[in-house]
Amino acid sequence: MPGRAATALRLRAADALDRARGRHDPLVPPRRLWGTVGQGDFAAVGDEFLGHLVALAGLTPDDDVLDVGCGIGRIARPLAGFLDGGSYAGFDVDERAIAWCRARYPADRFRFDVAELRNARYRPDGPRDASTFRFPYPDDSFDVAVMTSVLTHLLAPEADRYLAETLRVLRPGGRLLATFFLLDDGSRAALREGRAAIAFRAPEGAVAVADPSLPEEAVAYDEGWVRERVDVRAIEPGTWRGDAGRSFQDILLSCA
Ligand SMILES: C[S@@+](CC[C@H](N)C(=O)[O-])C[C@H]1O[C@@H](n2cnc3c(N)ncnc32)[C@H](O)[C@@H]1O
Protein backbone atom coordinates (compact mmCIF):
# COMPACT_ATOMS: atom_id res chain seq x y z
CA MET A 1 0.00 0.00 0.00
CA PRO A 2 1.69 3.26 -1.12
CA GLY A 3 0.41 5.27 1.88
CA ARG A 4 2.01 2.85 4.31
CA ALA A 5 5.28 2.74 2.37
CA ALA A 6 5.41 6.54 2.27
CA THR A 7 4.81 6.74 6.03
CA ALA A 8 7.54 4.17 6.70
CA LEU A 9 9.96 6.18 4.55
CA ARG A 10 9.04 9.44 6.28
CA LEU A 11 9.61 7.89 9.72
CA ARG A 12 12.95 6.39 8.66
CA ALA A 13 14.00 9.76 7.24
CA ALA A 14 13.13 11.51 10.53
CA ASP A 15 15.18 8.92 12.48
CA ALA A 16 18.09 9.39 10.07
CA LEU A 17 17.89 13.17 10.48
CA ASP A 18 18.10 12.79 14.27
CA ARG A 19 21.24 10.69 13.87
CA ALA A 20 22.79 13.14 11.39
CA ARG A 21 22.15 16.03 13.79
CA GLY A 22 23.68 14.11 16.69
CA ARG A 23 20.29 13.90 18.42
CA HIS A 24 20.10 10.11 18.46
CA ASP A 25 19.22 8.75 21.90
CA PRO A 26 19.73 4.96 22.20
CA LEU A 27 16.71 4.72 24.54
CA VAL A 28 14.38 6.38 22.04
CA PRO A 29 12.96 3.63 19.78
CA PRO A 30 12.76 4.10 16.03
CA ARG A 31 9.60 6.00 15.08
CA ARG A 32 8.05 2.93 13.41
CA LEU A 33 7.58 1.51 16.96
CA TRP A 34 5.91 4.66 18.32
CA GLY A 35 2.48 3.56 17.07
CA THR A 36 1.50 2.24 20.50
CA VAL A 37 2.09 5.61 22.17
CA GLY A 38 0.99 8.02 19.45
CA GLN A 39 3.23 10.29 17.40
CA GLY A 40 3.86 12.93 20.12
CA ASP A 41 7.48 13.59 21.05
CA PHE A 42 8.54 10.36 22.77
CA ALA A 43 11.35 11.88 24.84
CA ALA A 44 9.47 15.07 25.72
CA VAL A 45 6.43 13.17 27.05
CA GLY A 46 8.69 10.86 29.09
CA ASP A 47 10.55 13.83 30.55
CA GLU A 48 7.23 15.51 31.31
CA PHE A 49 6.10 12.48 33.32
CA LEU A 50 9.37 12.27 35.26
CA GLY A 51 8.54 15.84 36.32
CA HIS A 52 5.03 14.76 37.42
CA LEU A 53 6.43 11.77 39.31
CA VAL A 54 8.82 14.00 41.25
CA ALA A 55 6.43 16.92 41.81
CA LEU A 56 3.22 14.98 42.51
CA ALA A 57 4.33 11.53 43.72
CA GLY A 58 7.50 12.66 45.51
CA LEU A 59 9.68 10.25 43.53
CA THR A 60 13.29 10.10 44.77
CA PRO A 61 16.34 8.43 43.15
CA ASP A 62 16.37 5.55 45.64
CA ASP A 63 12.75 4.53 45.03
CA ASP A 64 11.69 1.17 43.60
CA VAL A 65 9.35 1.94 40.69
CA LEU A 66 6.72 -0.18 38.94
CA ASP A 67 5.64 0.84 35.42
CA VAL A 68 2.39 -0.97 34.55
CA GLY A 69 1.92 -1.25 30.77
CA CYS A 70 5.42 0.13 30.19
CA GLY A 71 5.29 -0.17 26.39
CA ILE A 72 8.50 0.85 24.62
CA GLY A 73 10.02 2.56 27.66
CA ARG A 74 8.70 6.10 27.46
CA ILE A 75 8.79 6.35 31.26
CA ALA A 76 11.79 4.01 31.71
CA ARG A 77 14.02 6.27 29.60
CA PRO A 78 14.04 9.32 31.92
CA LEU A 79 14.13 7.02 34.97
CA ALA A 80 17.39 5.49 33.68
CA GLY A 81 19.07 8.84 34.27
CA PHE A 82 17.21 9.62 37.50
CA LEU A 83 17.19 6.46 39.63
CA ASP A 84 20.28 6.05 41.78
CA GLY A 85 20.03 3.22 44.27
CA GLY A 86 16.42 2.59 43.27
CA SER A 87 15.12 0.06 40.78
CA TYR A 88 12.64 -0.22 37.93
CA ALA A 89 10.22 -2.99 36.89
CA GLY A 90 7.86 -2.74 33.95
CA PHE A 91 5.51 -5.18 32.26
CA ASP A 92 3.37 -5.12 29.15
CA VAL A 93 1.35 -7.41 26.90
CA ASP A 94 3.39 -6.25 23.87
CA GLU A 95 6.20 -8.79 23.38
CA ARG A 96 8.00 -6.70 20.78
CA ALA A 97 8.09 -3.66 23.06
CA ILE A 98 9.46 -5.72 25.95
CA ALA A 99 12.11 -7.33 23.74
CA TRP A 100 13.21 -3.88 22.58
CA CYS A 101 13.54 -2.62 26.15
CA ARG A 102 15.27 -5.75 27.45
CA ALA A 103 17.97 -5.37 24.80
CA ARG A 104 18.76 -1.80 25.86
CA TYR A 105 18.43 -1.31 29.61
CA PRO A 106 20.85 -2.64 32.25
CA ALA A 107 19.28 -5.88 33.51
CA ASP A 108 20.61 -5.42 37.06
CA ARG A 109 18.42 -2.33 37.66
CA PHE A 110 15.72 -2.55 34.94
CA ARG A 111 13.46 -5.60 34.78
CA PHE A 112 10.95 -6.00 31.94
CA ASP A 113 8.30 -8.75 31.83
CA VAL A 114 5.81 -9.86 29.18
CA ALA A 115 2.27 -10.39 30.45
CA GLU A 116 0.59 -13.02 28.26
CA LEU A 117 -2.77 -11.27 28.30
CA ARG A 118 -5.47 -10.29 25.86
CA ASN A 119 -6.22 -6.70 24.93
CA ALA A 120 -8.42 -6.15 21.87
CA ARG A 121 -6.44 -3.02 20.90
CA TYR A 122 -2.89 -4.12 21.74
CA ARG A 123 -2.84 -7.92 21.81
CA PRO A 124 -6.05 -9.43 20.49
CA ASP A 125 -4.56 -12.93 20.43
CA GLY A 126 -3.29 -12.79 24.02
CA PRO A 127 -3.95 -16.14 25.67
CA ARG A 128 -5.20 -15.01 29.10
CA ASP A 129 -7.76 -12.66 30.61
CA ALA A 130 -6.27 -9.56 32.29
CA SER A 131 -9.10 -9.36 34.83
CA THR A 132 -7.63 -12.25 36.84
CA PHE A 133 -3.94 -11.41 36.32
CA ARG A 134 -1.65 -11.43 39.33
CA PHE A 135 1.24 -8.97 38.88
CA PRO A 136 4.53 -10.96 38.93
CA TYR A 137 5.87 -9.35 42.13
CA PRO A 138 5.50 -10.07 45.85
CA ASP A 139 3.41 -7.84 48.15
CA ASP A 140 5.02 -4.55 49.26
CA SER A 141 7.65 -4.43 46.51
CA PHE A 142 7.50 -0.82 45.30
CA ASP A 143 7.52 2.79 46.51
CA VAL A 144 5.94 4.28 43.39
CA ALA A 145 3.73 2.82 40.65
CA VAL A 146 3.01 4.58 37.40
CA MET A 147 0.33 3.84 34.78
CA THR A 148 0.40 6.27 31.89
CA SER A 149 -2.26 5.78 29.24
CA VAL A 150 -2.99 2.20 30.32
CA LEU A 151 -6.22 2.34 32.35
CA THR A 152 -7.58 4.31 29.39
CA HIS A 153 -7.30 1.04 27.40
CA LEU A 154 -8.64 -1.42 30.00
CA LEU A 155 -12.24 -2.49 30.50
CA ALA A 156 -13.79 -2.23 33.97
CA PRO A 157 -13.05 -5.76 35.29
CA GLU A 158 -9.42 -5.35 34.19
CA ALA A 159 -9.02 -1.82 35.54
CA ASP A 160 -10.55 -2.98 38.83
CA ARG A 161 -8.04 -5.82 39.04
CA TYR A 162 -5.08 -3.63 38.06
CA LEU A 163 -5.85 -1.04 40.74
CA ALA A 164 -6.16 -3.79 43.38
CA GLU A 165 -2.94 -5.47 42.25
CA THR A 166 -1.11 -2.14 42.28
CA LEU A 167 -2.17 -1.54 45.88
CA ARG A 168 -0.99 -5.07 46.78
CA VAL A 169 2.53 -4.56 45.41
CA LEU A 170 2.97 -1.00 46.74
CA ARG A 171 4.54 -0.62 50.18
CA PRO A 172 2.47 1.15 52.84
CA GLY A 173 2.68 4.86 52.00
CA GLY A 174 3.59 4.05 48.39
CA ARG A 175 2.19 6.31 45.69
CA LEU A 176 0.36 5.58 42.45
CA LEU A 177 0.42 8.11 39.62
CA ALA A 178 -2.08 7.06 36.95
CA THR A 179 -3.63 8.78 33.97
CA PHE A 180 -7.34 8.52 33.21
CA PHE A 181 -10.14 10.04 31.26
CA LEU A 182 -12.28 10.82 34.30
CA LEU A 183 -16.01 11.45 34.07
CA ASP A 184 -16.97 14.29 36.41
CA ASP A 185 -19.15 17.38 36.12
CA GLY A 186 -16.45 19.27 34.16
CA SER A 187 -15.70 16.55 31.63
CA ARG A 188 -19.39 15.67 31.20
CA ALA A 189 -20.10 19.32 30.35
CA ALA A 190 -17.18 19.35 27.89
CA LEU A 191 -18.53 16.19 26.25
CA ARG A 192 -22.07 17.63 26.03
CA GLU A 193 -20.76 20.87 24.52
CA GLY A 194 -18.49 19.09 22.04
CA ARG A 195 -15.33 20.65 23.52
CA ALA A 196 -13.66 17.38 24.54
CA ALA A 197 -10.85 16.02 22.36
CA ILE A 198 -12.35 12.52 22.53
CA ALA A 199 -16.04 12.05 21.85
CA PHE A 200 -16.95 9.46 24.47
CA ARG A 201 -20.43 7.95 24.05
CA ALA A 202 -23.01 8.17 26.83
CA PRO A 203 -21.68 6.14 29.79
CA GLU A 204 -23.03 2.71 30.62
CA GLY A 205 -22.80 2.64 34.39
CA ALA A 206 -19.43 4.05 35.41
CA VAL A 207 -17.74 3.51 32.06
CA ALA A 208 -17.82 5.35 28.73
CA VAL A 209 -16.07 4.32 25.52
CA ALA A 210 -15.39 6.26 22.35
CA ASP A 211 -15.82 3.39 19.88
CA PRO A 212 -18.20 0.57 20.83
CA SER A 213 -16.72 -1.62 18.07
CA LEU A 214 -13.30 -1.40 19.79
CA PRO A 215 -13.94 -0.29 23.39
CA GLU A 216 -10.27 -0.65 24.39
CA GLU A 217 -9.34 2.20 22.02
CA ALA A 218 -10.34 4.74 24.70
CA VAL A 219 -12.11 4.12 28.01
CA ALA A 220 -13.30 6.74 30.52
CA TYR A 221 -14.20 6.07 34.16
CA ASP A 222 -16.51 7.85 36.52
CA GLU A 223 -14.44 9.62 39.18
CA GLY A 224 -16.60 8.06 41.92
CA TRP A 225 -15.83 4.56 40.60
CA VAL A 226 -12.12 5.28 40.92
CA ARG A 227 -12.50 6.78 44.40
CA GLU A 228 -14.23 3.57 45.55
CA ARG A 229 -11.05 1.68 44.66
CA VAL A 230 -8.10 3.91 45.60
CA ASP A 231 -7.38 6.66 48.11
CA VAL A 232 -7.29 9.68 45.83
CA ARG A 233 -4.94 12.45 46.99
CA ALA A 234 -4.98 14.74 43.96
CA ILE A 235 -6.43 15.04 40.47
CA GLU A 236 -4.93 17.25 37.76
CA PRO A 237 -7.53 17.66 34.99
CA GLY A 238 -6.14 17.11 31.49
CA THR A 239 -6.39 19.17 28.32
CA TRP A 240 -8.52 16.46 26.65
CA ARG A 241 -11.44 18.31 28.32
CA GLY A 242 -10.80 21.31 26.07
CA ASP A 243 -9.35 23.50 28.86
CA ALA A 244 -5.81 24.26 30.02
CA GLY A 245 -4.20 21.42 32.00
CA ARG A 246 -0.98 19.82 33.14
CA SER A 247 -1.06 17.01 30.58
CA PHE A 248 -3.40 15.60 27.92
CA GLN A 249 -5.04 12.95 30.12
CA ASP A 250 -6.19 13.53 33.70
CA ILE A 251 -3.44 12.70 36.21
CA LEU A 252 -4.51 11.04 39.44
CA LEU A 253 -2.32 10.60 42.49
CA SER A 254 -3.24 8.07 45.14
CA CYS A 255 -1.58 6.62 48.20
CA ALA A 256 -1.41 2.97 49.37
C1 LIG B 1 -0.87 3.95 25.02
S1 LIG B 1 0.27 2.72 25.44
C2 LIG B 1 1.12 3.47 26.82
C3 LIG B 1 2.45 2.84 27.08
C4 LIG B 1 3.26 3.47 28.19
N1 LIG B 1 2.59 3.39 29.47
C5 LIG B 1 3.59 4.91 27.85
O1 LIG B 1 3.05 5.83 28.46
O2 LIG B 1 4.37 5.09 26.91
C6 LIG B 1 -0.73 1.49 26.25
C7 LIG B 1 0.08 0.29 26.67
O3 LIG B 1 -0.70 -0.57 27.48
C8 LIG B 1 -0.34 -1.89 27.17
N2 LIG B 1 -1.37 -2.81 27.68
C9 LIG B 1 -2.62 -3.04 27.18
N3 LIG B 1 -3.27 -3.93 27.95
C10 LIG B 1 -2.43 -4.26 28.94
C11 LIG B 1 -2.53 -5.13 30.06
N4 LIG B 1 -3.63 -5.83 30.32
N5 LIG B 1 -1.46 -5.24 30.89
C12 LIG B 1 -0.33 -4.53 30.66
N6 LIG B 1 -0.18 -3.69 29.61
C13 LIG B 1 -1.22 -3.56 28.77
C14 LIG B 1 -0.17 -1.85 25.66
O4 LIG B 1 0.51 -2.96 25.14
C15 LIG B 1 0.57 -0.54 25.48
O5 LIG B 1 1.96 -0.71 25.57
The ligand as a Tripos MOL2 file, in Angstrom:
@<TRIPOS>MOLECULE
LIG
   27    29     1     0     0
SMALL
NO_CHARGES

@<TRIPOS>ATOM
      1 C1         -0.8690    3.9540   25.0210 C.3       1 LIG1
      2 S1          0.2720    2.7190   25.4360 S.3       1 LIG1
      3 C2          1.1250    3.4700   26.8180 C.3       1 LIG1
      4 C3          2.4540    2.8370   27.0800 C.3       1 LIG1
      5 C4          3.2580    3.4720   28.1940 C.3       1 LIG1
      6 N1          2.5930    3.3930   29.4740 N.3       1 LIG1
      7 C5          3.5860    4.9070   27.8460 C.2       1 LIG1
      8 O1          3.0540    5.8280   28.4580 O.co2     1 LIG1
      9 O2          4.3700    5.0850   26.9070 O.co2     1 LIG1
     10 C6         -0.7260    1.4850   26.2540 C.3       1 LIG1
     11 C7          0.0810    0.2900   26.6660 C.3       1 LIG1
     12 O3         -0.6970   -0.5710   27.4840 O.3       1 LIG1
     13 C8         -0.3350   -1.8870   27.1650 C.3       1 LIG1
     14 N2         -1.3730   -2.8070   27.6760 N.ar      1 LIG1
     15 C9         -2.6180   -3.0350   27.1780 C.ar      1 LIG1
     16 N3         -3.2680   -3.9270   27.9460 N.ar      1 LIG1
     17 C10        -2.4320   -4.2590   28.9410 C.ar      1 LIG1
     18 C11        -2.5350   -5.1320   30.0600 C.ar      1 LIG1
     19 N4         -3.6290   -5.8310   30.3160 N.pl3     1 LIG1
     20 N5         -1.4620   -5.2410   30.8870 N.ar      1 LIG1
     21 C12        -0.3330   -4.5300   30.6550 C.ar      1 LIG1
     22 N6         -0.1790   -3.6880   29.6150 N.ar      1 LIG1
     23 C13        -1.2160   -3.5570   28.7730 C.ar      1 LIG1
     24 C14        -0.1730   -1.8530   25.6620 C.3       1 LIG1
     25 O4          0.5120   -2.9560   25.1380 O.3       1 LIG1
     26 C15         0.5660   -0.5350   25.4820 C.3       1 LIG1
     27 O5          1.9560   -0.7070   25.5650 O.3       1 LIG1
@<TRIPOS>BOND
     1     1     2 1
     2     2     3 1
     3     2    10 1
     4     3     4 1
     5     4     5 1
     6     5     6 1
     7     5     7 1
     8     7     8 2
     9     7     9 1
    10    10    11 1
    11    11    12 1
    12    11    26 1
    13    12    13 1
    14    13    14 1
    15    13    24 1
    16    14    15 ar
    17    14    23 ar
    18    15    16 ar
    19    16    17 ar
    20    17    18 ar
    21    17    23 ar
    22    18    19 1
    23    18    20 ar
    24    20    21 ar
    25    21    22 ar
    26    22    23 ar
    27    24    25 1
    28    24    26 1
    29    26    27 1
@<TRIPOS>SUBSTRUCTURE
     1 LIG1         1 GROUP 0 **** ****
